[in-house]
Amino acid sequence: MKANYIKNVIQSYDKSPYECILIDGPWGVGKSYAVKEILDNNNNACHISMFGIKDAQEIYHEVFFQLAIKDKQKIRVLISKAKKFGAAISDKIATAERIIESLIKEKELFLNISKSFNVFHYIVIDDLERMNNSIELEEVFGIIDELKRCNYTKVILVANTEQMSQKELFEKYSEKVIDRTYYITECPEKVDWAKLKIHYGFITEFLSSHHVKNLRTLQKAQNFYDDVRLKLKDSYNDEFYDEIRLACYAIVVETIDNLYYEENEQTSNMSEIFREIRNKLEQRIKIYYLRGIKMSNNMIDMLLKYHENEIDITAAEIDAEYQIFMHAGEKANYYKSDNEIKQLLPSLSEKIIQETNIAKILRYADEYFIWSEHLQLDIKKLEDEYKTRLIMMIYDEVMNGVIDYLTFGVEALHIQSQTNKKIYKEVEETVKNKVVCEYIKYLSENTYGEQAFQYSYTLRQFANNVFLQDAISGNTDSLYNENSFPIHNVTEQQYRTSHNIMYVLYHENKEKFLDYCDKLKTRCDNMSTHRINVLLEEITSEKIIVK
C-alpha cells in the first residue's frame, strides 16, 4: 500500500468506527510525512514522538499542552471549582490555589476538558519502535486506551513494528487497543516536493527511471546536493548544476538502497567475475544513473569520495572540472559562428513547442533566448507561443494541486535569460490570478463536495504564502454570501470547506470579515450562530462574545 492512501484513511477517520489505528511500515516510506501533511493545518491535532520520552505519563503532558492548553477559559473554570473545594475542606492551608494547582494532574485536566469537545481531536503518537527501553509498552497501551475513549478523540499510532524491541508485548496487547492496522510499503504518489526543498521537475524525471521507495533516502540525497552546491559558484552552466545534482542523487540512492546490486547466482566463473565488477558501487552509479552525461569520471569519483568522507573538494578542483565539462562532446555554442548558432535554433524551437516536461521546456527556452538575443533576431512570435503554452501547462498542474511552479521562482529554476525570466514571472502572475479567480468563482456558487473542499484548501494555502497572497487581495467579494458559512444544510465536509473560506476572508480583510459575521449572525438560528462562533474562535484565537 502506498503512503498516499493514509490521506484517504485520515480524511474519513471521523466517520469510521475506529478509535485507534496504526500506520505501520518500514522506515523512510513516508508514514510520518503523510500524516503530518494531512494534519499540519488542523488545530485540533497533536503530534507526539516517543523518541526521547522517558516516562509514559509524559504523553498526557504533550496531549494537554498541544490540545487542551489553548482553551484557557475552560482550564480557569476547572481550577476555580477545585480551589473552592480545596478551601472548604482545609482551613489550615493558607493558600488553597497554590496547593490545588500543584495537585491537579495534566491527565485529569485533559480528561475533563475533553468532555466539552464538539469536533474530533486527533492524537498522533509516532516512533513507537524508538521508545525508551525503560518504558513499559503495557503502560503506554493503557494510556492510549484511555485517550481513545475520550469524547471526540481519535488516536493514530505510527510505527515500524518490525523494529520494536518489545515485540511480544506488542503482539499481546495491540489487538485490545488498536482497532485497525494499515501497512504502508511505498512512498506516496503525490509528494509536496517543495516542502522537502526538492526540485519537482528533476525528481519527477529521476523517479521515472529509478524506483526509489524510501522518502528519507531522497531527503538525504537532496541534503548531499545542497552540501555540494555550497562549494559551486553561481556562474556555472545550468546543465553542469543538473549533472552535479544527478550524480549526488545517484551516489546517495545507490549507496543506501542498492537498487542495482545483483545477487549471487550459480553461474560460470567468468560471469561471476563480470558480476563482481558491475556490483562495485562506482560502476553501478556510472552504468545505471550517469551513462551519457558530459561530466568526467574524475568528477564523479571526487563526489563519491567526498560522500564517503575520504576527501574534501576545493573550488579550484571544481573549476578545473567545469572547464572539462564545457569542452566535452561537440564544440560549445560559445565558440560557434552566427550561422552555426542559427542552425541550432529550429531544433530548440521545435522542442519548446512539443516537449511535455515543463522543466525541459524552460531549459530549451532559456538556451533559445540566450543565443537569439546574441544574434539580435526577432523572436516575438515564438515568445508569444511559448508564453501561451507555459500558461496552459502550469495552470493545469496547479489545478491538479501542484502549486510548486508558483513558488519556485526564477532563481530556483536556474533561468538565466532575462527574456525568459520576464516571461516566467508574467506566466506566474497570470496563472496565480487565473487559478484564484477559478477557485473563487466556483466556491461562490458551490461549497459542497470534494472539489469545493480541495479548492478551498488550496485557496487557504495561497493565503498563507507570501508569494501568492496578492492574487487573493481584493478579489473575494463574491465569497461574502451565506454559502460560504456553516449555515444551511451543513455537512462535515461543507463545514471544513466553510472553515477554509472563512480563514481566507479573515486574513484578506479582518475588519470587513468580522463585520459581515456580526450581521450574518443576526439572521441565523442559534446552531448556525454557534458554529460560526466556534470557527471564529479558532481562526482568530480569541474568545468570541455571543450576542
N, C-alpha and C positions, 0 to 999 in steps of 0.2 A: 504494500500500500504506500502511495506517495504522500509526502508530508502535507501537501496542499489539501488533502482530504480532511485534515484537522480543522480547517476553516469551516467546512460544512458541519462537522460534528459540534463545534462550539457555537456556531450561529444558531443551531437548533437545540442547543443544550437546555435552554429554559423551558422548552416544550417536551423534552424527553422525560421518561420516568426515572432516569438515573440521577442519583445524588452525588456519586463519586465515580469518576472514570480515570483510567490510567492510559497515558500515552507512552507506549513502550517502544524501544528500538535502539539500534547501535548508536554510538557516539558519532556526532557530526552529520547526521542525515537531516537536521533542521527541525527537530521536535520543538525545542525551546524557542527557536526563531519564529516558527509558525504560530505558536501560542501567543508570543509577545506581539507579533504583528497584528493579530486579531484583537487582542485585549488592551493594547497600549493606550488607546484613546478612551478606554472605558474607566471612568472614575470610580466605578463600583467593583474594581478588580484589584487584587493584591498579588504580588509575586514574591515567593519565599524560596531561597536556595538553602538546602540542608547543609551545603558545604560551608564549614566554618561555625555552624551552630553547635554549641557544646552541651546544651540542655534542651530536652524535648519541649519543656514548658516555654521556651523562647518562641515557639510557634504562636502561642497566644499573644505574646508581646508584639510580634510582627503584624499579626492579623488586626489586633486592637489599634495599633498606630497607623496602619495603612488604610483600614476601612472605617473604623469607628471614631477615631480622634477628630476627624473632620466635622463630626456632629457635636460640637462643644456644648450646645444648649442642652442636649439630652444628658450629657455627662454631668453638667452642673445640677440638673434636676435630680439625678440619681444620688450624687454626693450630698445634696441638700437633705434628701429624705434620710440618708444614712446618718448625717450629722444629728438630726433631731432624735433619731432612735438612740444613738450613742450617748447623747447628752442626757437623755431621760433615764438611762439605766446606770449612769455613773456620775454622781455629783462630786466624786473625788478627783475627776480629771479636769485639769484647768482649761485645756483647750481641746474640745471634742473634735474639732475639724482636723487637727494635726494627727490625732490618733486614727480617726476613721480613714483619712486619705492614705495612711500607711498600711491599713489592714485590708482595704478593698483591693482585691486582685484584678489584674487586667482580664483574666479569664471571665470572672463574674460580670465585670463591666460589659465586655463584649456580648456575653450571652444575654444580658438584659437588653442591651441596645438592639440586638438582632431581632428582638420581638416586635420592634416597630418598623422593620424593613418592609417596604411595599414594592420593591423591584429586586430582581435577582442580583446577588453579590457573588463574585467568583473568587475562590481562594486557590491559587496555583502553588503547589509545593513541588519544587524541582530538585534534581540531583539527589534522589533518594539513595542511589548507589554510592555517593560520595559522603554519606553521613558518617559522623564521628563514631568510631567503634565503641565508645563508652556509652552511647545512647542505645537503649533497648528498642528494637523495632516494634515490639508489642506495645510499648507505651506510646509510640508515635501513632500506631494504628488506632489506639484508644482515643487519642486527641482528634484524629481525622474523623472517626466515627461520631464523636460529639459535635464536631463542627458541621458535618453534613446534615445533622438533624436540626440545626438552627433554622429559623424562619427565613425563607427566600435565600438560602445559601447553597451553593454548589461547589464541590471540590474537584480540582483537576490535578492529578499526580503525573509527573514527568520523570521517567527513569530509563536506565539501561539495565534491566533486571538480570541480564547475563553476567553483569559485573558486581552484583550485590554480594557482600561478604556474609550477610545473614540470610542466605538463600532459603534454608529450611524453614526459618521463622516466617519469611515472606510467603512461602507456599502454604504454610499452615493457617495464617490469618488473613491473607489477601482476599479470599473468596467471601469472607464475612464482612469486609469493609468495602471492597471495590466492586461496583455493580457491573462494570464492563471494561474490557481492555481493548485498545486499538493498537495494533503493531505496525510501526512505520519502518519501511526498509529503504525508501528512496527520498531524495530531496524533492521539494515542491516543484511543480511545473512552472509556476509563476513566482518569481522572487523579486522583491524590491531591491534590485542591484544597486541603485543609487544610495540606498541606506547603508549598504555594505561598502560603498565607495568603489564599486567595481563597474567598469565601463560596459554599458548594456550591449552595444554593438559588438565589442570584442568577445565578451563572454558567450553571447548567443552563437557566434561563429565557432568559438572554441568547443563548446559543449555539443555542437552538431557533429564534430569529428571524434571527440574523446568523451566517453560516457562516465563522467565523474559523478559518484553518488554522494560524496561526502562534502557537505557545505563548508565545514570547518577547514577542509583541505584548500578549498578555493579562497577562503579568507586568508589563510597562511600564504598562499601564492601571491595574492594581492599585496600583502604586507611585505613580502620579499621584493616585489617590483617597486613598491613605494620606497623601500630602503635603497635599492639600486638607483632609483630615479633621482635621489638626493645627490648622487655623485655625477649626474649628467648635466651638461649645460642646457640652457633653454633654446639654443640656436640651432640644434641639430635638425636634420630632415625628419619629417613625421614617420616615414617608413622605418627609419632607424629606431625610433621610440617603440613602434609597433613590434618590431622583431625582438627588441630587448624584452618587452613585456611577454611576448610569446615564449621566449627562452626561459624567463623566470617562472612562468606558469608550468612549463614542461618539466623543469628541474624539480619544483616542489611537488607537483602532482605525481610524477613517476617515482620520486623518492619515497613518498608516503603510501600511495595506493598501488604501485607496481602493476599498472593496468596492462602492460605488455610483456610481463615476465612469463616465460614459457616453462611449464612444469616439466620435470624429467620424464622421459618415456623410454621404453625398451627399444632402442634403435642401434644402428651401427656406430662404431667408434668415431667415424668421420662426421656423422650427423651430430653426435654428441659434442664434438669439438666446435662445430659451427653454432650450435645452440649456446654453448658457453660464451662464445664471442658475442652473439646477439644479446645475451642476457646481461652483459655488463651495462651498468646504469648509463654511462655516457653514450653507448651505442643505441640503447633504447630511446634515449632522448633525441638523438640526431636522426635516427631512422623513422620513428613514428610521429614525431612532432615537428621537426625542423628541416625536413627534406625540402630542398629547393629554395631556401632563403638565401639572401645575399651575405648575411653575417658570416664572418670567418669561424672556422673550427676553434681557433685560438681564443676568440672572444667567448664562445660557448664554454670552453674549458675553464676560462677565467671565472665566469659566473658560477659554474658548478663548484669550483674550489672555494670561491668566496662563500657560497651557501654552506659548504662543509667546514667553514672556519679555518681553512688551510692557508689562505692568503687574504690580503686586502687589495682593493682595486684603486688605482690612482687616477686622477684626472688626465695625466699625460698618457697613460696606457689607453684610456677610453678615446682620447683624441686621435691617437695613432690608429686604433681600430676603426674609428669613424672615417678616416681618410681611405682606408682599405675598402670599407663598405661603399663609399661614394664612387669608387672606381671599379667596383665589381661588375661583371657582366658586360653589357653593352655600354657604349660611350654615354657618359652622363649628359643629360639635357643641357646642363650649364655650358658644355663645350660644343654644342651643335650650332649649325648655321641657322639663319632665318628659314630657309627652305626645308631643312631637316625638321625644325620645330613645327612648321606648317603641316608637314606630313603626319605628325602625331595627333594633331587636333581633331580630325574627323573621327578617329577611333575613340578618343576621350569623350567627344560629343555623343557618340552612339551609346557609350557606356552610361553616361549621365541620364539618357532618356530611357534606357532599357533595364538598368540594374534595379533589383528589388530590395537590396540591403541599404538602409539609409546611411550607415557609416561609410560604406564604399562609395555611395553617390557623393557624399560630402568630400571624400578624398579625391575622386576623379574631378569634381568641380573645382576644387582648390588648385589642382595641377593645371587644369584647363585655363582658369582665370589668370593664374600667375604668368604663364607663357604668352597668353593672348595680350595681356597688358604690356609685356615687354615688346611685343611686335606691333603694339598700338592698333589692334584690329577692332572692328565694330562687331560686338557680340551681343547687342541688346536683345535680339530675338531669342537667342539661347538662354540668356539671363531670365527672360520672362517665362520661358517654358520650364526652366529648372525651378524657378521660384514657385510656379503654379503646382508642379509635380511634388515638390517638397512639402508644400502646404497640405496637399491631399494625403500624402503618406503619413506625415507626423500627426495630422488630425485624426486619421484612422487609428493610429497607435494609441493616442491619448483617449479617444472614445472607448477603446478597449481596456482602459485602466492603466496604461503605461505612460506616466507623466514625466519620465526621466528626460526626454528630449526637451522639455520646457525648463528643466532645472540645471542641466549640464553647463550651458553657457559655451561661448566660442573657445574659451581658454581650455576647458576640459576636453573639448573635441579636437584640439590642436589645429584649428583652422588658421592658416597663415595669410591667405589672400585677403586684402582689405575689401575687395568686392564681395567675396564670399562671406566675410564677417558681417558686412552690411546686410546682405540678403538674408542670412540666417537670423539675424536679430529681427528683421522685418517679419520673417516667417513665424518666429516665436510669438511676436506680438499679435499677428493675425490669428494664429491658431488659439492662443490664450483667449482672445476676445470671442472668437467663434465658438469655442467649446463652452465658455461660461454662458454665452447667450443661449446656446442649445440647452444646457442644463437648466437655466432659469426659466426658459420658455416651457420646457417640459414640466418642471416642478410647479410652476404657477397654475398648471391645468390639472396635474395629477400627482398625488403624493402616496399612492398605494402601489404595492407590488415591489418585486426585487429590483427592477430597473430604476424606479424612483429612489429606492434606498441607496443604490450604488451611485447614482448621480449626486444625491445629497451628501454622501460620504466623501466623494471626490471634491465637491464644492467646498466642503469643510477643510480638506487638505489644502486647497487653494488659499483659503482664508488664513491658514497657519503658515503659509510660505511667503517670505518677504519678496520673492521674485514674482509671485503670481497674484498677490493681493490687489494690485492696481486694476486688474481685469474685472474684479467684483465691484470695486468702489463706484457708487453712483448708478449701478445697474440692477438694483434689487427691488425697485418699486413694485413690480408685478408679484413679488412674493408676499407682499403685505395683503394677504387675504386669509379667510378662515381656513382654507385647505392646508395652509402651512402650519397650523396649530393642532394640538390633540383635542379636538372638539367633537366633530361629528363622526359616527361610525368608526371609532378608534380601534385599531388592531395593534398587536405588539410591534409589528414591522412599521406600521404607519407612525406609531409613537416614536420609534427610533429615527424615522425619517424627519419627523417634526423637530426632534431634538437637534439634528444636524442643521436644519434650516434656521431654527431659532439661534443656534450658535453663530451661524454666518451673519445673520441680521444684527445680532448684538455687537459683534466685533466690527461690522461695517459702519454702524451708526448707533451707538449706545442710547443716546437720548431719544432719538426717533423710535427706536425699537421698544424701549420701556414705556414710552407714552402710548404707543399703539396697544401694548399689552394691557395697560390700565383701562383703556377704553374698551378693548375687546372683552375683558372680564366682566364688565357691567352688563354685557349681552349674553353671557354664558350661564349655564346651570352650575350648581355647586361642584359637581365632579369635574367638569371641564375646567373650572377655575382652579380647583385643587391640582389637577395635572399640570396646568400652566405654571402654577406656583412652584411645584416640585422641580420642573425643568429650569425655571428661572433661578431657583436657589442653587442648582447645580452649575448652571452656566455662569452666574455672576459671583458665586462663592459667598453670597450674602444671604442673610435670613430675610425672606420676603414677608412683609406685613400684609396679612389677608384683609382686604377691605370689604 
